[in-house]
């Protein structure tokens, strides 16, 4: 069969690239379209994925309408030219409309409850909507829920092995511990109206954590000048290795916090919007969630110092093992679902409790 993947955010590339590989190993043909968001094009080229570019809309309404029509047209033409059998996306509005117009079945994944109106509207134009069991919204009566999450599509032990050797580019001493801090620019759609750590608290947490371990910072925006020396210089394709070898994650980035947690790294996450996935990871004691108030920022820093003082990564690796025991290998599941569609949808809805047996 012929499958089209649609991505925008770099995390969506990680989300689908393993599924793409599994499909191609089975002899299926895969096409890919993507808009340019941050390092998305660099990632696609790094993984050797040929793609067709679609435009990324600006924040104003006219730009969004223009992108909707333009990208829908590009995808629709690609569907017809290549006789695509199935579309896979993270509820792409362009893919949803192109698939609807071209009568091409569309499997969509949703994991960000704060996507709000976009997922509410465009999930109605797809044939299949897959979410995690922890996802807090009900968008369709036939919504398929799997006991997994977006991060496990590419960080499940079956598909990702942490490096056994220290990461040379970080210039660490033998057995030296380190914390990874992540600060975002709060410009994403789901970050509208939100804010994170104050500059004073960013400086403070670095000063405190530096007493116990080395500190590296990944930041979307400009850092206070005092923190510039801590900015990490690493190839973007090595970030998961950096996360996996770290002893603590601290920051505002939801994706990186969840990645750290599923890799067994204690993650301190500050955001006023807590997803169902974050709550599930919190329940398993792999993530600690805080709001953005001054009091909560102080609480987050206090917890970070506590974890750094104990520095017991084995404890969290054990928590990870317990967490993974019931979690589905999402990429293998989606590969099976795609190759057996539409029968797969009927089977999953009929017997949703034994999905691992279907792979």
C-alpha positions in Angstrom: 0.0 0.0 0.0 1.0 3.7 -0.3 1.0 5.8 2.9 1.4 9.6 3.3 2.7 11.0 6.6 2.2 14.7 7.4 4.3 16.5 10.0 5.0 20.0 11.2 6.6 20.1 14.7 9.9 18.2 14.9 8.4 16.0 17.6 6.0 14.7 14.9 8.9 13.5 12.8 10.2 11.4 15.7 6.6 10.3 16.3 6.3 8.7 12.8 9.8 7.9 11.6 9.9 4.5 13.2 6.5 3.6 11.8 7.8 4.7 8.3 10.8 2.3 8.7 8.6 -0.6 9.8 6.2 -0.1 6.8 9.1 0.1 4.3 10.6 -3.1 5.7 7.3 -4.7 4.8 7.5 -3.4 1.3 5.0 -0.6 1.5 5.6 2.8 -0.1 5.8 6.0 2.0 5.5 9.7 1.1 6.0 12.5 3.5 4.9 16.2 3.6 6.1 18.7 6.2 6.1 22.4 7.0 9.2 24.2 8.3 9.0 24.4 12.1 12.3 24.9 14.0 14.6 22.0 13.0 12.0 19.9 11.2 13.7 20.0 7.8 17.1 19.3 9.3 15.7 16.2 11.1 14.0 14.9 7.9 17.2 15.2 6.0 19.2 13.6 8.8 17.0 10.6 8.8 17.1 10.4 5.0 13.4 11.2 4.5 12.4 12.7 1.2 9.5 15.2 1.7 7.3 17.7 0.0 7.2 21.1 1.6 4.0 22.8 2.7 3.8 26.3 4.0 3.8 27.1 7.7 1.1 29.7 8.5 1.8 32.9 10.4 -0.2 33.8 13.5 -2.7 36.1 11.7 -6.0 34.9 10.4 -5.4 35.6 6.7 -2.2 33.7 6.7 -3.9 30.7 8.3 -6.7 30.7 5.7 -4.1 31.0 2.9 -2.1 28.1 4.3 -5.3 26.0 4.7 -6.2 26.4 1.1 -2.7 26.1 -0.3 -1.6 23.1 1.7 -4.9 21.3 1.2 -4.4 21.7 -2.6 -0.7 20.5 -2.4 -1.7 17.4 -0.4 -4.8 16.7 -2.5 -2.7 16.7 -5.7 -0.1 14.4 -4.1 -2.8 12.0 -3.1 -4.1 11.7 -6.6 -0.7 11.6 -8.3 0.7 8.9 -6.1 -2.6 7.0 -5.6 -2.2 7.2 -1.8 -4.2 4.6 0.1 -3.9 6.1 3.6 -3.0 9.4 5.4 -1.4 9.5 8.8 -1.0 12.7 10.8 -1.4 14.4 14.2 -4.8 15.8 13.2 -3.5 17.9 10.3 -6.2 20.3 9.1 -4.7 20.2 5.6 -4.6 16.4 5.5 -8.0 16.2 7.0 -9.6 18.3 4.3 -7.5 16.8 1.4 -8.4 13.3 2.5 -12.1 14.3 2.8 -12.1 15.8 -0.7 -10.1 12.9 -2.2 -12.0 10.2 -0.3 -8.6 8.9 1.2 -8.9 7.3 4.6 -7.0 9.3 7.3 -5.6 8.0 10.6 -4.9 10.8 13.1 -3.3 10.9 16.5 -4.0 13.5 19.2 -2.1 14.0 22.5 -2.3 17.7 23.3 -5.6 18.6 25.0 -4.8 22.3 24.7 -5.0 22.1 20.9 -8.6 22.9 21.5 -10.7 23.9 18.5 -8.3 22.5 15.9 -8.6 18.9 17.1 -12.3 19.4 17.9 -13.1 20.4 14.3 -10.7 18.5 12.1 -10.9 15.2 14.0 -14.4 15.0 12.6 -13.0 14.7 9.0 -10.8 11.7 9.7 -11.7 8.0 9.7 -9.7 7.0 12.8 -8.7 9.0 15.9 -6.1 7.4 18.2 -5.2 8.8 21.6 -3.7 7.5 24.8 -5.9 6.2 27.6 -4.7 9.2 29.6 -5.9 11.7 27.1 -8.6 13.8 28.9 -10.8 14.7 25.9 -13.5 12.7 24.1 -13.6 13.9 20.5 -15.4 11.0 18.9 -17.6 8.1 19.9 -15.2 5.7 18.1 -12.1 7.3 19.5 -9.4 4.5 19.9 -7.4 4.7 23.1 -4.1 2.9 23.6 -2.1 2.5 26.8 1.0 4.3 25.5 2.0 7.9 24.6 3.6 9.9 21.8 7.1 9.6 23.3 7.0 5.8 23.3 6.6 5.8 19.5 10.3 6.5 19.4 11.7 5.9 22.9 10.2 2.5 23.6 13.0 0.1 24.5 12.3 -1.9 21.4 13.2 1.1 19.2 15.7 3.2 21.3 18.8 2.1 23.2 20.6 4.7 25.3 24.3 5.0 24.6 26.5 3.0 26.9 29.4 5.4 26.8 29.6 9.0 28.0 28.7 11.7 25.5 32.1 13.0 24.5 31.0 16.4 23.3 29.7 17.3 26.8 33.3 17.1 28.2 32.2 15.4 31.4 34.6 13.9 33.9 34.3 10.2 34.5 31.0 9.3 36.1 30.1 13.1 36.4 26.4 13.7 36.9 24.5 16.5 35.0 21.2 18.2 34.9 19.5 19.3 31.6 17.4 22.4 31.8 14.9 23.4 29.1 13.3 26.9 28.7 10.8 27.7 26.0 9.7 30.9 24.3 6.0 30.5 24.9 5.1 31.3 21.3 3.4 28.0 20.4 -0.4 27.9 20.0 -0.9 25.8 23.1 1.3 28.1 25.1 -0.9 31.2 24.5 -1.3 33.2 27.7 1.2 31.1 29.6 4.6 31.9 31.1 7.4 30.1 32.9 10.3 30.6 35.2 11.3 34.2 36.0 14.9 35.2 35.0 15.8 35.4 38.7 14.6 31.8 39.3 16.4 30.5 36.2 19.6 32.0 37.6 18.9 30.7 41.1 18.2 27.1 40.0 21.4 26.9 38.0 23.4 28.2 41.0 21.8 25.7 43.3 22.0 22.6 41.0 25.7 23.5 40.1 26.6 22.6 43.7 25.7 19.0 43.1 26.2 18.4 39.3 27.0 19.9 36.0 24.3 22.0 34.4 23.4 22.3 30.7 20.6 24.5 29.3 18.6 24.1 26.2 16.7 27.3 25.4 14.4 28.6 22.7 14.7 32.2 23.7 17.4 34.5 24.9 19.0 33.6 28.3 20.1 36.0 31.0 23.7 36.7 30.3 24.8 34.9 33.5 23.4 31.7 32.0 25.0 31.9 28.5 28.0 29.7 29.5 25.6 26.9 30.5 24.0 26.7 27.0 24.4 23.2 25.6 26.1 22.8 22.2 25.0 19.5 20.8 23.9 18.1 17.5 20.1 18.1 17.5 20.0 14.4 16.6 21.9 13.6 19.9 19.4 15.3 22.2 17.7 12.0 23.2 21.0 10.6 24.1 21.8 13.7 26.3 18.4 13.3 28.0 18.8 9.6 28.6 22.3 10.0 30.3 21.2 13.0 32.4 20.4 12.7 36.1 17.7 15.3 36.2 15.4 17.2 33.8 14.1 20.6 34.9 12.1 23.0 32.7 9.1 24.2 30.7 9.2 22.0 27.6 6.4 19.4 27.7 7.9 17.1 25.0 11.3 17.0 26.6 9.9 16.6 30.1 7.9 13.6 28.9 10.9 12.2 27.0 13.0 12.4 30.1 10.3 10.7 32.2 9.8 7.7 29.9 13.6 7.3 29.8 13.7 7.0 33.6 15.1 10.5 34.3 13.3 12.4 37.0 11.5 15.3 35.3 10.4 18.5 36.9 7.9 20.3 34.6 6.5 23.8 35.0 3.4 24.7 33.1 -0.1 25.8 33.9 -1.5 23.2 31.5 -1.0 19.6 32.6 -1.8 17.0 30.0 -3.3 13.6 30.8 0.1 12.2 29.8 1.9 14.4 32.3 -0.6 13.2 35.0 0.0 9.6 34.1 3.8 10.1 34.4 3.3 11.9 37.7 1.3 8.9 39.0 4.3 6.7 38.2 6.6 9.1 40.1 8.6 9.9 36.9 7.5 13.5 36.6 6.7 16.3 39.1 4.4 19.0 37.8 4.2 22.6 39.0 2.3 25.7 38.1 3.9 29.1 37.2 3.1 31.0 40.3 6.0 32.4 42.4 5.2 29.8 45.1 5.1 26.9 42.7 8.4 28.0 41.1 10.0 27.9 44.5 8.5 24.5 45.1 9.9 23.2 41.8 13.4 24.5 42.6 13.2 22.9 46.1 12.2 19.5 44.5 15.1 19.8 42.0 17.6 20.4 44.8 16.2 17.4 46.7 16.6 15.1 43.7 20.0 16.5 42.9 21.1 15.9 46.5 19.9 12.3 46.5 21.1 11.7 42.9 19.5 8.2 42.8 19.0 7.4 39.2 18.6 3.7 39.9 15.4 4.5 41.8 13.9 6.2 38.8 15.0 3.5 36.4 13.1 1.0 38.5 10.1 3.3 38.3 10.5 3.3 34.6 10.4 -0.5 34.4 7.1 -0.6 36.3 5.7 2.1 34.0 6.7 0.2 30.9 5.3 -3.1 31.9 1.8 -2.2 30.7 2.7 0.2 28.0 2.1 -0.7 24.3 4.9 -0.5 21.7 3.0 2.3 19.9 5.0 2.2 16.6 4.5 -1.6 16.1 0.9 -1.2 16.9 0.4 1.7 14.4 2.3 -0.3 11.7 -0.1 -3.2 12.3 -3.1 -0.9 12.3 -2.2 0.7 9.0 -1.4 -2.5 7.2 -4.6 -4.2 8.3 -6.9 -1.1 7.9 -10.0 -1.1 7.8 -10.3 -4.5 9.5 -7.9 -3.3 12.2 -10.3 -0.5 13.4 -13.2 -3.0 13.8 -10.9 -5.4 15.7 -9.6 -2.8 18.1 -13.0 -1.3 18.8 -14.4 -4.8 19.4 -11.5 -5.9 21.8 -9.6 -2.8 23.0 -8.0 -4.5 26.1 -5.6 -6.9 24.3 -3.9 -4.7 21.7 -0.4 -6.1 22.3 -1.6 -9.5 21.1 -2.6 -8.0 17.7 0.9 -6.8 16.8 
